[in-house]
Amino acid sequence: MTTAANQTPHDFSKIKEIVTAWNNIRQMLRSGDGGALVPVVIPKDRRGFGWWVAVAFALYLIGVGVISGVGPVAVLTFCLAVPLIGFAVTRWVLGSIIEIEQGTTGIRSTFGKITGTLDPGRHFLLMPWDKVEYIVDTSTEIPYTAPVFASPTRENVPLKSIEFFLKFRIVDPVAFVRNIGASNFDLVLSSAVQDAIRQRSRLVYTERAYDLRGSDVGDMQEMLNRLLQRYGVRITGANIPDVQLPEQYQEHLATRERISKELAAYEREWELVRKQRTDTLLMETERSRKERDAKLVDVRTAINKAREDVAQMLQENETDAQRVRWEIETRGRAELKAAENEARALQHLGKAYQDNRAVLRYELALRELEVAAMLAAHAPRPLLVRTDANDSNTSALSTLLLAQVLPQIAQQEQARLIADSGKK
């Protein structure tokens, strides 16, 4: 059977049926004919008419022997007729033996009418009116390639080509050869595939046409199966292996692909630069971390040394404070002792003053008498001026004299008091 690899690119697979001898049936079903797919072969009847000639000649000889009567001629004719009849029977029996290849099905006919099928194996068709009309390949999944040219897209832009690949198998050979035949099936299948492909291309935008490659075509397969079911054919697989865009779009896509590659190259270059910068930053970070750790060690060392110095200083200050405290306590104790001694002395003195309270009162009274005497001795002396209430002239004269004499007397008395005070 011809495979898709044997088909020229972008050409439809060709399906046909051929007439060939029985010994060429295997080759034709497996390899095809001139690149065409051959799922059906019409075998030539190999029984031929040679045995009929032998039978007729044997009957002629028998007739001659009968007419000639009993004699050497009759014996000779009968001796010649028997081998001819044996030869004719042998040719008839051998020509009636039919072998159906494995994976194929024979279509049997009687007087030209299809009456049934023959399974793989050996069969005997003794009657000359029974014969095998077709040998149909019913086991092979036959590949079929159908490129569709100028298939319009959703924007009505004709694609250069869309290649559609499918596999089909003949499941009902009688329906296949009776309803359509291989040659007509080729036309029906190519038309159905073109319609399905064009319907599918109408659903996509031109720039997304490459998405058709390898896309899911299950719906197309179901549609084709519904269409070909009455012909005894079932589609077993289908896909879209290739899509060719118009030249303009190919250039456009080539430009997009080139830009995409350049963008990818720039992205890789930027990724490399970013990685290098990241590595540099990581190295700088690691170096800074190590420097920080070293500085932290130095700081911790300095802190520990400072703590030791502070502890030592605190210890020294504690010692000095202890010494000062001891000195203060010693001085305080001494002052406290002195104050206690002074208090005791004052207490004794107070007791002594308390004992001499009568003496003190006597001296105080004596002192008061002396002060009173002194005050009495130095007190101002009154000046009495006698006047007559009825003599108005004398009263005026006495008032004038008194105003002149009183200041002098007051000054003399004050000077005497000061002198007495100075003598004492």
C-alpha positions in Angstrom: 0.0 0.0 0.0 1.4 3.4 -0.9 2.1 5.6 2.1 2.1 9.4 2.4 5.8 9.5 2.0 5.4 8.1 -1.6 3.1 11.0 -2.5 4.5 14.2 -3.9 4.2 17.1 -1.6 1.1 19.2 -2.0 -0.6 16.7 -4.2 -3.8 14.8 -3.5 -3.5 11.1 -2.9 -5.1 9.1 -5.8 -7.4 6.2 -5.0 -8.3 3.7 -7.7 -9.1 0.1 -8.5 -7.2 -2.0 -11.0 -7.6 -5.3 -12.8 -4.7 -7.7 -12.3 -3.9 -11.3 -12.1 -4.1 -13.3 -8.9 -0.4 -13.4 -8.4 -0.2 -9.6 -8.5 -2.9 -8.9 -6.0 -0.6 -8.8 -2.9 1.8 -6.4 -4.6 -0.9 -4.1 -5.8 -2.7 -3.9 -2.4 0.6 -3.3 -0.5 2.5 -1.0 -3.0 -0.2 0.6 -5.1 0.1 1.3 -8.8 2.1 4.3 -10.1 1.9 6.1 -6.8 -1.8 5.6 -6.5 -3.6 3.9 -3.6 -5.2 0.6 -4.6 -7.6 -0.6 -1.9 -9.7 -2.7 -4.3 -8.4 -5.1 -7.0 -10.5 -6.8 -9.7 -8.9 -10.2 -10.2 -8.8 -11.9 -13.6 -10.5 -15.3 -13.8 -7.6 -17.7 -14.2 -9.7 -20.7 -15.1 -9.9 -19.4 -18.7 -11.4 -21.4 -21.6 -8.6 -24.0 -22.3 -10.4 -26.7 -20.4 -13.5 -26.1 -22.4 -11.6 -26.7 -25.6 -10.2 -29.9 -24.2 -13.7 -31.1 -23.1 -15.1 -30.2 -26.5 -12.3 -32.1 -28.3 -12.7 -35.1 -26.1 -16.4 -35.1 -26.7 -15.7 -34.9 -30.5 -13.4 -37.9 -30.3 -15.9 -39.9 -28.3 -18.5 -39.0 -30.9 -16.2 -40.2 -33.7 -15.6 -43.4 -31.9 -19.3 -44.0 -31.4 -20.0 -43.4 -35.0 -17.2 -45.6 -36.3 -18.4 -48.4 -34.2 -16.4 -51.1 -32.5 -12.9 -51.2 -33.9 -9.4 -49.8 -33.6 -10.6 -46.3 -34.5 -13.1 -46.3 -31.6 -10.4 -47.6 -29.2 -8.0 -44.9 -30.4 -10.5 -42.1 -30.0 -11.5 -43.3 -26.6 -7.8 -43.5 -25.5 -7.3 -39.9 -26.7 -10.5 -38.6 -25.1 -9.8 -39.9 -21.6 -6.5 -37.9 -21.1 -8.2 -34.8 -22.6 -11.0 -35.2 -20.1 -8.6 -35.8 -17.3 -6.6 -32.7 -18.3 -9.8 -30.6 -18.5 -11.0 -31.8 -15.1 -7.6 -31.1 -13.6 -7.6 -27.6 -15.1 -11.2 -27.0 -13.9 -10.4 -28.2 -10.4 -7.2 -26.2 -10.1 -8.8 -23.1 -11.5 -11.6 -23.4 -9.0 -9.2 -23.1 -6.0 -9.1 -19.4 -4.8 -6.9 -18.1 -1.9 -7.9 -14.9 -0.2 -5.0 -13.0 1.3 -4.9 -12.3 5.0 -6.4 -8.9 5.8 -8.5 -8.8 2.7 -12.0 -9.8 1.8 -13.3 -11.3 -1.4 -16.6 -10.2 -3.0 -18.3 -13.2 -4.6 -20.8 -13.0 -7.5 -23.1 -15.4 -9.2 -24.0 -14.6 -12.8 -22.5 -11.1 -12.2 -24.6 -10.4 -9.0 -22.9 -9.9 -5.7 -24.0 -12.7 -3.4 -21.6 -12.6 -0.5 -18.1 -12.3 0.8 -15.1 -14.7 1.1 -13.0 -14.6 4.3 -9.2 -15.0 4.1 -8.1 -18.5 3.3 -8.7 -21.2 0.5 -12.0 -21.5 -1.2 -13.4 -23.6 -4.1 -15.6 -22.1 -6.8 -16.4 -25.1 -8.9 -19.3 -23.6 -10.8 -18.1 -21.5 -13.7 -20.7 -18.9 -13.0 -19.4 -18.3 -9.5 -16.4 -16.0 -9.5 -14.6 -13.4 -7.3 -15.4 -9.9 -8.5 -13.3 -7.8 -6.1 -10.5 -8.3 -3.5 -10.9 -5.5 -0.9 -8.2 -4.5 1.7 -10.3 -4.4 4.9 -7.5 -4.4 7.5 -5.0 -1.7 6.5 -5.5 1.9 7.6 -4.9 3.6 4.3 -3.1 7.0 4.5 -4.6 9.8 2.4 -3.1 13.2 1.9 -5.2 16.1 0.7 -3.7 19.6 0.3 -6.2 22.4 -0.2 -5.0 25.4 -2.1 -6.2 29.0 -1.8 -8.3 28.3 1.3 -9.6 31.7 2.6 -9.2 32.7 6.2 -11.6 34.7 8.4 -10.4 38.0 6.7 -10.9 36.3 3.3 -7.1 36.0 2.7 -6.4 32.9 0.7 -3.8 30.7 2.3 -1.2 29.2 0.0 -2.1 25.6 1.0 -3.3 23.6 3.9 -2.3 19.9 3.9 -4.7 17.5 5.5 -3.7 14.0 6.3 -6.1 11.2 7.3 -6.3 7.4 7.6 -9.3 5.4 6.6 -10.3 1.7 6.6 -12.9 -0.1 4.6 -15.2 -1.7 7.2 -18.0 -2.9 4.8 -16.4 -4.1 1.5 -19.8 -4.9 0.0 -21.2 -1.4 0.6 -18.0 0.1 -0.6 -17.9 -1.7 -4.0 -21.7 -1.6 -4.5 -22.4 2.0 -3.6 -19.3 4.0 -4.7 -16.2 2.1 -5.8 -12.6 3.2 -5.4 -12.5 5.7 -8.2 -15.7 7.5 -7.2 -14.7 7.4 -3.6 -11.5 9.3 -4.5 -13.6 12.1 -5.8 -16.1 12.1 -2.9 -13.3 12.0 -0.3 -11.3 14.8 -1.9 -14.4 17.0 -2.1 -15.4 16.3 1.5 -11.9 17.1 2.7 -11.7 20.3 0.8 -15.1 21.4 2.2 -14.0 20.5 5.8 -10.7 22.3 5.4 -12.2 25.5 4.0 -14.8 25.6 6.8 -12.0 25.2 9.3 -9.8 27.9 7.7 -12.8 30.3 7.7 -12.7 30.2 11.5 -9.1 31.4 12.0 -7.3 34.7 11.4 -4.5 34.8 8.9 -1.9 35.6 11.5 -3.1 32.6 13.6 -3.1 30.2 10.6 -0.1 28.3 11.8 -2.1 27.3 14.9 -4.0 24.9 12.5 -0.9 22.7 12.4 -1.4 19.9 14.9 -4.7 21.3 16.0 -7.6 19.1 17.2 -9.6 18.0 14.1 -11.9 15.6 15.9 -15.0 17.5 14.7 -13.8 17.2 11.1 -13.2 13.5 11.6 -16.7 13.0 12.9 -18.2 14.9 10.1 -16.3 12.9 7.5 -17.3 9.6 9.2 -21.0 10.6 9.1 -20.6 11.4 5.4 -18.7 8.2 4.5 -20.6 5.8 6.7 -23.0 4.8 4.0 -20.0 3.8 1.8 -18.6 1.4 4.4 -15.6 3.6 5.2 -14.4 4.8 8.6 -11.9 7.5 9.2 -9.5 6.3 12.0 -7.3 9.4 12.3 -6.7 12.9 11.0 -4.6 15.9 11.4 -3.2 19.0 9.7 0.6 18.5 9.3 1.4 21.7 7.4 0.0 25.1 6.6 1.6 27.4 4.0 0.8 31.2 4.2 0.9 33.7 1.4 4.3 35.1 0.5 3.6 38.5 2.1 2.5 36.9 5.4 5.5 34.5 5.2 7.8 37.6 5.0 5.9 39.2 7.7 6.2 36.2 9.9 9.9 35.9 9.0 10.4 39.4 10.1 8.4 38.7 13.3 10.5 35.6 13.9 13.7 37.5 13.3 12.6 40.2 15.7 11.5 37.6 18.2 14.9 35.9 17.9 16.6 39.2 18.4 14.4 39.9 21.3 15.3 36.5 22.8 19.0 37.2 22.2 18.6 40.6 23.9 16.8 39.0 26.7 19.5 36.3 27.1 22.2 39.0 26.9 20.3 41.1 29.5 19.8 38.0 31.6 23.6 37.4 31.4 24.3 41.0 32.3 21.8 40.9 35.1 23.3 37.7 36.4 26.8 39.2 36.3 25.6 42.3 38.1 23.8 40.1 40.6 26.9 38.1 41.2 28.9 41.3 41.6 26.4 42.6 44.0 26.4 39.3 45.9 30.2 39.4 46.0 30.1 43.0 47.2 27.4 42.1 49.8 29.5 39.2 51.0 32.6 41.4 51.2 30.6 44.1 53.1 29.2 41.4 55.3 32.7 40.1 56.1 33.9 43.7 56.7 30.9 44.3 58.9 31.6 41.1 60.8 35.2 42.1 61.3 34.1 45.5 62.5 31.6 43.9 64.8 34.4 41.8 66.2 36.5 44.9 66.7 33.5 46.7 68.3 32.8 43.8 70.6 36.5 43.7 71.5 36.4 47.4 72.2 33.2 47.0 74.2 34.7 44.2 76.2 37.8 46.3 76.9 35.7 49.3 77.7 33.7 47.2 80.1 36.9 45.9 81.7 38.1 49.5 82.0 34.8 50.7 83.4 34.8 47.8 85.8 38.3 48.6 86.9 37.5 52.3 87.2 34.3 51.4 89.1 36.4 49.2 91.3 38.9 52.0 91.9 36.1 54.5 92.4 34.5 52.1 94.8 37.7 51.8 96.7 38.1 55.6 96.8 34.4 56.0 97.8 35.0 53.4 100.5 38.0 55.3 101.7 36.1 58.6 101.6 33.2 57.0 103.3 35.5 55.7 106.0 37.1 59.1 106.3 33.7 60.8 106.5 32.5 58.2 109.0 35.7 58.7 111.1 35.4 62.5 111.0 31.7 62.2 111.7 32.3 60.0 114.6 34.9 62.4 115.9 32.6 65.4 115.4 29.8 63.4 116.9 32.0 62.6 119.9 33.0 66.3 120.2 29.4 67.3 120.0 28.5 64.8 122.6 31.3 66.1 124.8 30.2 69.7 124.2 26.6 68.7 124.9 27.7 67.0 128.1 29.7 70.2 129.0 26.7 72.4 128.2 24.6 70.0 130.2 26.9 70.3 133.2 27.1 74.1 132.6 23.3 74.3 132.5 23.2 72.4 135.7 25.7 74.8 137.2 23.6 77.8 136.0 20.6 76.2 137.4 22.3 75.9 140.7 23.4 79.6 140.6 19.9 80.9 139.6 19.4 82.7 142.9 22.8 84.4 142.6 21.9 85.4 139.1 18.5 86.8 140.2 20.3 88.9 143.0 22.8 90.3 140.5 20.0 91.1 138.1 18.0 92.9 140.7 21.2 94.8 141.8 21.8 95.8 138.2 18.3 97.0 137.8 18.7 99.3 140.8 21.9 100.7 139.4 20.3 101.4 136.1 17.4 103.0 137.8 19.6 105.2 139.9 21.6 106.3 136.9 18.5 107.1 135.0 17.2 109.1 137.9 20.4 111.0 138.3 20.5 111.9 134.6 16.8 112.6 134.2 16.0 116.2 133.0 15.2 118.7 135.7 11.9 120.6 135.4 12.0 124.5 135.3 9.1 126.1 137.0 8.1 129.6 135.9 5.5 131.4 137.9 3.2 133.7 136.1 0.2 135.6 137.0 -2.8 134.9 135.1 -4.1 138.4 135.3 -0.9 140.1 134.2 -0.8 139.8 130.5 2.5 141.6 130.0 4.4 139.4 132.5 3.0 136.3 130.8 4.4 137.5 127.4 7.8 138.3 128.9 8.1 135.0 130.6 7.2 133.1 127.5 10.0 134.9 125.6 12.6 134.2 128.2 11.6 130.6 128.4 11.9 130.1 124.7 15.5 131.4 124.8 16.7 129.6 127.9 15.3 126.1 127.3 17.4 125.1 124.4 20.6 126.1 126.2 19.6 124.1 129.3 18.8 121.1 127.1 22.2 121.2 125.4 24.1 121.5 128.7 22.1 118.5 130.2 22.9 116.4 127.2 26.6 117.2 127.3 26.7 116.3 131.0 25.0 113.0 130.3 27.5 112.2 127.6 30.4 113.1 129.9 29.1 110.9 132.7 28.6 108.0 130.3 32.2 108.4 129.0 33.6 108.3 132.6 31.8 105.1 133.3 
